[in-house]
Amino acid sequence: MFAVLLAFRALNFKYVAIEWMKPRTFGDAAVAAYKVYVNGIVEATLSADQLSFSFTKGVACHEYVFQVQVFFSHLVFVT
């Protein structure tokens, strides 16, 4: 599991849209899915080809922390 760098695509009174770039992969590993967390709670599980998310449950004057976690199909470690 790896974290990815997020960018805000849109901020307005109706939603917050975040986006990210597909992370580098190593060897046979391929991106399998992403999990989006808002304030530490899983908000969505997305497919490997979805690189953005819109959060529509926000309330004005509240703070939110967004995190995206990437899952790979398999990792092979050579020791």
WOQUI-V927256 format. One record per pair of residues at least 24 apart in sequence whose ideal C-beta (glycine too) atoms are under 6 Angstrom apart, sorted by the first residue. I is the first residue (numbers start at 1). J is the second residue. Records with the same first field share a line. If there is no record, write none. Layout:
I = J / J
//
This chain:
1 = 69
2 = 70
4 = 68 / 70
6 = 66
15 = 54 / 56
16 = 55
17 = 54
18 = 53 / 66
19 = 51 / 52
20 = 51 / 68
23 = 70
27 = 76
29 = 72 / 75
30 = 73
31 = 70
32 = 71 / 72 / 73
33 = 71
34 = 68 / 70
35 = 69
36 = 68
37 = 67
38 = 64 / 66
39 = 64 / 65
//
